[in-house]
Every structure is written in structure tokens, then in C-alpha cells.
Amino acid sequence: MTISETAGFRTSRWGGISRSGYGHPARRFGVRCCGVVITCCVLAVPAIAQRQQQQVEDPEDDHGIGLWLDQGISAPLSPKSSLEFEFHERFDEGVTLLYEYFFQAGVAYRPRSWLTLIPIYRYQRYPPGTTTTYESRVQFNLTLSTTRGRWRPNLRTLTEGRFPQNRIGSLRLRFRPGIDYTLPLRMNRPPVLVVSNEFFVVPGPNSFANGGSFTQNRFQVGIRLPMTRSCSIRPYFLLQSVNLPTGWETNRIAGLSLGFKF
């Protein structure tokens, strides 16, 4: 008995495989089933990999009680433009862990008194030992504002491209309506009440795990205290709600902003 016959195949005198082996209907059906299974497995690998990749939580999400520190510097270039620099530090887990810090720079253009345009580059760092330790962002800030007596309503829209390490890139849209109210106090530099609510929307694929396209909400209230003509501080309280695959989670954050304007 030849090897081909031992394996269940019989060779014809023309050197081919006869229908008495592979050609049997039951065996043909089995081979086809194996092919379908293998094809499904091959096609499922990218989908499973993508699903596993999206199960990583966004490292910018706060946990527990947090503390955010912000420093901003504005240096004029012309009457309608300026250089903008910002530095930020984020602590969470009861203000015991520095879980991210970043800096960003851009050029602000003010073609109208009610319109501000700022292209921005941001570089962000996360704790070492994770799959994503840094992230680059390209942002475009468009802010509309007006003044009505002591009131100053405003709307900031931020379009950002996120490019984190070892993750897919994504596009995120941020909308932050707010209002500033100068308190009626007899002071040379009266305090300003600042209230805003920011909405985060990812219209397409997300770089990190999420529970939907509406990924985050930040409600913020604070008091801006002008110290001098070029320096002010703003303590604030913020509620950060994040839309995780398991549902919404809200964290409480205290913050302190320090701003310099030359």
C-alpha cells in the first residue's frame, strides 16, 4: 500500500488524485467546513485585536478626588496676536498620584473683538510602565465672546487630533459654553465668577475605551482673582463625568490656575 493510499487518497494512472478519495461528497463537505472555519478565524483576528485595543481606559480620566494645577503665559506679538504657553499637572487618587502632565503652545489671532483663533500643539506625558506613556495633540481653538455690562458670555470650541503612543489616532470635538460675571464690589480689580460646562464628542473611532460618542462632560465653577494688571489666580471646583464601557463615572476635582499676561 502506498503512502497516498494510506492517507485515504488513490492516484490515477495520469498522476492525479481520483474521486475515490478527496472527491467523496462527505470528505468534500468536511474540507469546505474547515476552510470556512479557518477563513472566519483569520478575519476575526483584526476585529478581536481592535476590540482589545479599545478596552484600554483613557489615561486622562481622573479617579477619586483630584487636584489640577494650571499655569498660563500670554506674550503679545502685535495688537491682534500673542504667543500662548500653558503648563498643566494632574493629580488623582486623593491627590497622591501625578497621573499626567502636559504643556502646549500656540499663536492667538484676534481678527475681531469677539473672535479668537488659536492653533495649538500639545505634548502630554502619562505614568511610566503603561502601554501609553505619551501623546501628541494638534488642536484648533475657536472662541466667541461678547460683553454685556458685568456679564461676558462665551463659547469655546476645540477641535483636536489625538495621537497617543501605541494607539490609533482619533478626532475629538469639545464644546464649552460659559459665562463670566464681574462681582459688584468696590475694588480696583473686582473678582470674576467663572462658570462653564464642556462637552466631549468623538464622532469616529476612539483611541481609548468609551461607552459612546459622547465621552465626557466637565462642569466647572471658579473665582478669578486679579492680583495685578498682569497676574491673576483662579481657584475652581470641577465635576468630571466620563462615559466608560461600564457606564458613567463622576469625579470631584479641585483646581488652581495661575495666569500671566504681559
C-alpha positions as CSV (number, residue, x, y, z in Angstrom):
1,M,0.0,0.0,0.0
2,T,1.4,3.4,-1.0
3,I,1.5,6.5,1.2
4,S,-1.3,8.1,-0.8
5,E,-3.5,5.1,-0.3
6,T,-2.7,5.0,3.5
7,A,-3.9,8.7,3.7
8,G,-7.1,7.8,2.0
9,F,-6.2,9.0,-1.5
10,R,-5.7,7.0,-4.6
11,T,-3.6,8.1,-7.5
12,S,-4.8,7.5,-11.0
13,R,-2.6,6.4,-13.8
14,W,-2.4,10.0,-15.0
15,G,-0.7,11.1,-11.8
16,G,-3.8,12.9,-10.4
17,I,-6.0,12.2,-7.4
18,S,-9.0,10.2,-8.2
19,R,-12.5,10.9,-7.0
20,S,-12.5,7.8,-4.7
21,G,-10.5,9.8,-2.1
22,Y,-10.9,13.6,-1.9
23,G,-13.8,13.5,-4.3
24,H,-16.1,11.7,-1.9
25,P,-19.1,14.1,-1.0
26,A,-18.7,13.7,2.8
27,R,-15.0,14.5,2.6
28,R,-15.5,17.4,0.3
29,F,-18.1,18.8,2.8
30,G,-15.6,18.4,5.6
31,V,-12.8,20.2,3.7
32,R,-15.1,23.0,2.9
33,C,-16.2,23.4,6.5
34,C,-12.5,23.5,7.6
35,G,-11.9,26.2,5.0
36,V,-14.8,28.3,6.3
37,V,-13.7,28.0,9.9
38,I,-10.1,29.0,9.0
39,T,-11.3,31.9,7.0
40,C,-13.5,33.1,9.8
41,C,-10.6,32.9,12.3
42,V,-8.4,34.9,10.0
43,L,-11.0,37.6,9.5
44,A,-11.8,37.7,13.2
45,V,-8.2,38.4,14.4
46,P,-8.1,42.1,13.4
47,A,-11.5,42.6,14.9
48,I,-10.5,41.0,18.1
49,A,-7.3,42.9,18.2
50,Q,-9.1,46.2,17.6
51,R,-11.6,45.3,20.3
52,Q,-8.9,44.5,22.8
53,Q,-7.1,47.8,21.9
54,Q,-10.2,49.8,22.6
55,Q,-10.7,48.2,26.1
56,V,-7.9,50.4,27.5
57,E,-9.3,53.3,29.5
58,D,-8.3,56.9,28.6
59,P,-5.3,57.8,30.7
60,E,-6.5,61.4,31.1
61,D,-9.5,60.2,33.1
62,D,-9.3,61.3,36.8
63,H,-10.1,58.9,39.6
64,G,-11.4,59.8,43.0
65,I,-10.6,63.2,44.4
66,G,-8.2,65.1,42.2
67,L,-6.1,68.3,42.1
68,W,-5.4,70.1,38.9
69,L,-2.7,72.8,38.6
70,D,-2.6,75.2,35.6
71,Q,-0.1,77.8,34.6
72,G,-0.6,80.1,31.6
73,I,1.6,82.8,30.0
74,S,0.5,85.2,27.2
75,A,3.1,87.4,25.5
76,P,1.9,89.9,22.8
77,L,3.2,89.8,19.3
78,S,1.1,92.6,17.9
79,P,-2.2,94.4,18.9
80,K,-4.2,91.4,17.5
81,S,-1.9,88.4,18.2
82,S,0.0,86.8,21.0
83,L,2.0,83.7,22.0
84,E,0.3,81.4,24.3
85,F,2.0,78.9,26.6
86,E,0.4,76.6,29.1
87,F,1.6,74.0,31.6
88,H,-0.6,71.6,33.5
89,E,-0.2,69.0,36.2
90,R,-2.9,66.5,37.2
91,F,-3.1,64.5,40.5
92,D,-5.8,62.0,41.4
93,E,-6.4,59.1,43.9
94,G,-6.8,61.6,46.7
95,V,-4.1,63.9,45.4
96,T,-1.4,61.2,45.8
97,L,-0.6,60.3,42.2
98,L,0.7,62.6,39.4
99,Y,-1.1,60.7,36.6
100,E,-0.4,63.2,33.8
101,Y,1.2,66.5,32.9
102,F,1.5,68.4,29.7
103,F,2.5,71.6,28.0
104,Q,1.1,73.3,25.0
105,A,2.0,76.3,22.8
106,G,0.1,78.3,20.2
107,V,-0.4,81.6,18.5
108,A,-3.6,83.5,19.2
109,Y,-5.2,85.6,16.5
110,R,-7.9,88.1,17.3
111,P,-9.3,89.4,13.9
112,R,-12.4,90.8,15.8
113,S,-13.0,91.8,19.4
114,W,-15.4,88.9,19.7
115,L,-13.4,86.2,17.9
116,T,-10.2,84.4,18.9
117,L,-8.4,81.7,16.8
118,I,-5.6,79.6,18.2
119,P,-3.8,76.7,16.5
120,I,-2.1,74.7,19.3
121,Y,0.4,71.8,19.7
122,R,0.2,69.8,22.9
123,Y,2.7,67.2,24.3
124,Q,1.3,65.1,27.1
125,R,3.0,62.6,29.4
126,Y,1.4,59.7,31.4
127,P,2.9,57.5,34.1
128,P,5.8,55.1,33.0
129,G,5.1,51.4,32.8
130,T,1.9,51.7,30.9
131,T,1.2,51.0,27.2
132,T,0.8,54.7,26.5
133,T,3.3,56.9,28.1
134,Y,3.0,60.0,25.9
135,E,0.6,61.6,23.5
136,S,0.7,64.4,20.9
137,R,-2.2,66.5,20.0
138,V,-2.9,69.0,17.3
139,Q,-5.7,71.4,18.4
140,F,-7.6,74.4,17.0
141,N,-9.3,76.7,19.4
142,L,-12.2,78.9,18.2
143,T,-13.6,81.2,20.9
144,L,-16.6,83.5,20.6
145,S,-17.2,86.1,23.3
146,T,-19.1,89.4,24.0
147,T,-19.6,91.8,26.9
148,R,-22.9,92.8,28.3
149,G,-22.3,95.0,31.3
150,R,-20.9,92.8,34.0
151,W,-21.7,89.7,32.0
152,R,-19.4,88.1,29.5
153,P,-20.9,85.1,27.7
154,N,-18.5,83.0,25.7
155,L,-18.3,79.8,23.7
156,R,-15.1,77.8,23.1
157,T,-14.9,75.1,20.5
158,L,-11.8,72.9,20.5
159,T,-11.1,70.5,17.6
160,E,-8.3,68.1,18.5
161,G,-6.5,65.3,16.8
162,R,-5.1,62.8,19.3
163,F,-2.1,60.7,18.6
164,P,-1.2,58.6,21.6
165,Q,1.6,56.1,21.8
166,N,0.7,52.5,20.6
167,R,-2.9,53.5,19.9
168,I,-4.9,54.5,16.9
169,G,-5.3,58.2,16.3
170,S,-8.7,59.9,16.8
171,L,-10.6,63.1,16.3
172,R,-12.4,64.8,19.3
173,L,-14.7,67.8,19.4
174,R,-15.1,69.9,22.5
175,F,-17.8,72.5,23.1
176,R,-17.6,74.7,26.2
177,P,-20.3,77.3,26.7
178,G,-19.6,79.6,29.7
179,I,-20.2,82.9,31.3
180,D,-18.0,85.3,33.3
181,Y,-19.6,87.7,35.8
182,T,-17.7,90.6,37.4
183,L,-18.8,90.8,41.0
184,P,-20.2,94.3,42.0
185,L,-17.6,95.0,44.6
186,R,-15.9,98.4,45.2
187,M,-12.4,97.3,44.3
188,N,-9.9,98.3,41.6
189,R,-9.8,94.7,40.4
190,P,-13.0,93.0,41.5
191,P,-13.2,89.2,41.4
192,V,-14.9,87.5,38.5
193,L,-17.2,84.5,38.8
194,V,-16.4,81.9,36.1
195,V,-18.9,79.1,35.2
196,S,-18.7,76.7,32.2
197,N,-19.8,73.3,31.1
198,E,-17.8,71.4,28.5
199,F,-19.0,68.5,26.3
200,F,-16.6,66.0,24.6
201,V,-17.7,64.2,21.4
202,V,-15.7,61.6,19.4
203,P,-17.5,61.3,16.0
204,G,-15.5,58.3,14.8
205,P,-13.2,55.6,16.2
206,N,-11.8,56.4,19.7
207,S,-8.2,55.9,20.8
208,F,-9.4,54.5,24.1
209,A,-12.4,52.7,25.6
210,N,-15.7,54.5,25.9
211,G,-19.4,54.0,26.3
212,G,-20.4,56.0,23.3
213,S,-19.6,59.0,21.1
214,F,-20.4,61.4,23.9
215,T,-17.4,60.6,26.0
216,Q,-17.0,63.2,28.7
217,N,-18.5,66.2,30.5
218,R,-16.8,68.8,32.7
219,F,-18.8,71.3,34.8
220,Q,-16.7,74.0,36.4
221,V,-17.2,76.9,38.7
222,G,-14.5,79.2,40.0
223,I,-13.4,82.7,41.0
224,R,-10.8,84.6,39.1
225,L,-8.9,87.0,41.4
226,P,-6.8,89.6,39.6
227,M,-3.6,90.2,41.7
228,T,-2.0,92.8,39.4
229,R,-2.6,94.0,35.9
230,S,-0.6,91.1,34.5
231,C,-1.2,88.3,37.1
232,S,-4.3,86.5,38.3
233,I,-5.2,83.3,40.2
234,R,-8.4,81.2,39.8
235,P,-9.3,78.6,42.3
236,Y,-12.1,76.3,40.9
237,F,-14.1,73.2,41.5
238,L,-14.8,70.7,38.7
239,L,-17.0,67.7,38.2
240,Q,-15.6,65.4,35.6
241,S,-18.0,62.8,34.2
242,V,-16.6,60.1,31.9
243,N,-18.5,57.7,29.8
244,L,-16.8,54.3,30.4
245,P,-17.9,51.0,28.8
246,T,-19.4,50.1,32.2
247,G,-21.3,53.4,32.5
248,W,-20.8,57.0,33.6
249,E,-18.4,57.8,36.4
250,T,-18.1,61.2,38.1
251,N,-15.0,62.5,39.9
252,R,-14.6,65.6,42.1
253,I,-11.6,67.9,41.3
254,A,-10.2,71.0,43.0
255,G,-8.1,73.2,40.8
256,L,-5.9,76.2,40.9
257,S,-5.0,78.3,37.8
258,L,-2.2,80.9,37.7
259,G,-2.1,83.3,34.7
260,F,0.4,85.8,33.5
261,K,-0.3,88.3,30.7
262,F,2.5,90.6,29.5
